[in-house]
Amino acid sequence: MRRTKPYVPGEQVNSENLLKLNTNENPYPPSPHVTKAIEGEMHRHLQLYPSPTADRLREVIADKHQLTKDHIFIGNGSDEVLAFSFMAFFEPGQTIRFPNITYSFYPVYSKIFDIPYETVPLQDDFTICPRDYFNAQGGVIFPNPNAPTSLYLELEAIEQILQQNPNQVVIIDEAYIDFAKTSAATLIEQYENLLVVQTTSKSRSLAGLRVGFALGQPHLIEALMRIKDSINSYTIDRLALVGATEAFLDEEYFTKTTNHIIDTREKVTTELEALGFTVLPSQTNFVFVTNEHQNAKRLYEQLKADDVLVRHFDVEPIEQYLRISIGTDEQMKQFITSLKQHLA
């Protein structure tokens, strides 16, 4: 515990008028079928343990990806799935690699599980160079699209990394993939060393329900099951199971809200560029921006004073960038109005 520096989540502020654009939550509620299923489940069977194998949810997710349930693992949020993955696939004494600008839980897990790690600098444009991840001693993990940069790595590059690490597990953390291009899950049948981790928190509006999942060949899923069953066989409660299942079944609602967020993202990008900001080409539900004429930390503080929360990372080389979650059209209008008041 002394060597561990815990993960710091996005700032939470209690204010009735707060515009919260700092934790990449979906601005739209979940499918009405989700709340209906949860309400129904509340009135039956809560005295009984939930399914330890979550077979129905696994089958629904597998069907979406043209896999079988044996290719799917369910966890209590993708963070738990990632923690189990570190325990299952990364060995103490074997150095793993991940980007120096990336999801800040990776060094936390590495330290708590005593796994040495090497942080690989991104290129000057914040993209990942595949060659930097060839022949990793202990394995590889990175988000795609990356966070907080919002940039997507093409599947051809991911295949290069997989091919150059044939005896190590490569974990692709796809929390934001539904706002991007093709998932690396399409490569699972070809690569036995590929594990893809996704979540229902972003595109399916279930951040409060805590359901994440992994996709990989059955031998990898079995390893995750062994870790889970050595800690807690019942990681997902009954309400979360039925709610997440309905979220995947209502494809029409999912497509509608996801496309709306993408459309809003593109409009906001255009508006920010017109105000002098450089906006990285986002493939997520947020934008990562900088303005050479503005101090990012000061701008963050000024927006916060207006009850508008965005995310500022006070670390090099991104200390002059802000990460802004995409809200509804009305919320983004409010954000732009507040922002304009503070531009020098």
PENOR-V487540 format. One record per backbone hydrogen bond with DSSP energy under -1.0 kcal/mol. CO is the residue of the C=O (numbers start at 1). NH is the residue of the N-H. If there is no record, write none. Layout:
BEGIN
co=CO nh=NH
co=CO nh=NH
END
This chain:
BEGIN
co=15 nh=18
co=19 nh=309
co=21 nh=325
co=31 nh=34
co=31 nh=35
co=32 nh=36
co=33 nh=37
co=34 nh=38
co=35 nh=39
co=36 nh=40
co=37 nh=41
co=38 nh=42
co=40 nh=43
co=41 nh=44
co=45 nh=48
co=54 nh=58
co=55 nh=59
co=56 nh=60
co=57 nh=61
co=58 nh=62
co=59 nh=63
co=60 nh=64
co=61 nh=65
co=62 nh=67
co=68 nh=71
co=69 nh=72
co=71 nh=216
co=73 nh=214
co=75 nh=77
co=75 nh=212
co=77 nh=81
co=78 nh=82
co=79 nh=83
co=80 nh=84
co=81 nh=85
co=82 nh=86
co=83 nh=87
co=84 nh=88
co=85 nh=89
co=86 nh=90
co=91 nh=94
co=95 nh=138
co=96 nh=118
co=97 nh=141
co=98 nh=120
co=103 nh=106
co=105 nh=109
co=106 nh=110
co=107 nh=111
co=108 nh=112
co=109 nh=113
co=110 nh=115
co=116 nh=96
co=118 nh=98
co=120 nh=100
co=123 nh=126
co=127 nh=123
co=129 nh=132
co=130 nh=133
co=131 nh=134
co=139 nh=97
co=140 nh=171
co=142 nh=173
co=146 nh=150
co=150 nh=283
co=151 nh=146
co=154 nh=158
co=155 nh=159
co=156 nh=160
co=157 nh=161
co=158 nh=162
co=159 nh=163
co=160 nh=164
co=162 nh=165
co=164 nh=135
co=165 nh=168
co=169 nh=140
co=170 nh=195
co=171 nh=142
co=172 nh=197
co=173 nh=144
co=174 nh=177
co=176 nh=179
co=177 nh=180
co=183 nh=186
co=184 nh=187
co=185 nh=188
co=187 nh=190
co=187 nh=191
co=191 nh=194
co=193 nh=170
co=195 nh=172
co=196 nh=215
co=197 nh=174
co=198 nh=213
co=200 nh=206
co=202 nh=205
co=206 nh=209
co=206 nh=210
co=211 nh=200
co=212 nh=75
co=213 nh=198
co=214 nh=73
co=215 nh=196
co=217 nh=220
co=217 nh=221
co=218 nh=222
co=219 nh=223
co=220 nh=224
co=221 nh=225
co=222 nh=226
co=223 nh=227
co=224 nh=228
co=225 nh=229
co=228 nh=231
co=228 nh=232
co=237 nh=241
co=238 nh=242
co=239 nh=243
co=240 nh=244
co=241 nh=245
co=242 nh=246
co=243 nh=247
co=244 nh=248
co=245 nh=249
co=246 nh=250
co=249 nh=251
co=250 nh=254
co=251 nh=255
co=252 nh=256
co=253 nh=257
co=254 nh=258
co=255 nh=259
co=256 nh=260
co=257 nh=261
co=258 nh=262
co=259 nh=263
co=260 nh=264
co=261 nh=265
co=262 nh=266
co=263 nh=267
co=264 nh=268
co=265 nh=269
co=266 nh=270
co=267 nh=271
co=268 nh=272
co=269 nh=273
co=270 nh=274
co=272 nh=277
co=273 nh=276
co=278 nh=290
co=280 nh=282
co=285 nh=326
co=287 nh=324
co=288 nh=280
co=289 nh=322
co=290 nh=278
co=291 nh=294
co=295 nh=299
co=296 nh=300
co=297 nh=301
co=298 nh=302
co=299 nh=303
co=300 nh=304
co=301 nh=305
co=303 nh=308
co=304 nh=307
co=307 nh=19
co=309 nh=21
co=311 nh=323
co=313 nh=315
co=315 nh=318
co=318 nh=321
co=322 nh=289
co=323 nh=311
co=324 nh=287
co=328 nh=332
co=329 nh=333
co=330 nh=334
co=331 nh=335
co=332 nh=336
co=333 nh=337
co=334 nh=338
co=335 nh=339
co=336 nh=340
co=337 nh=341
co=339 nh=342
END
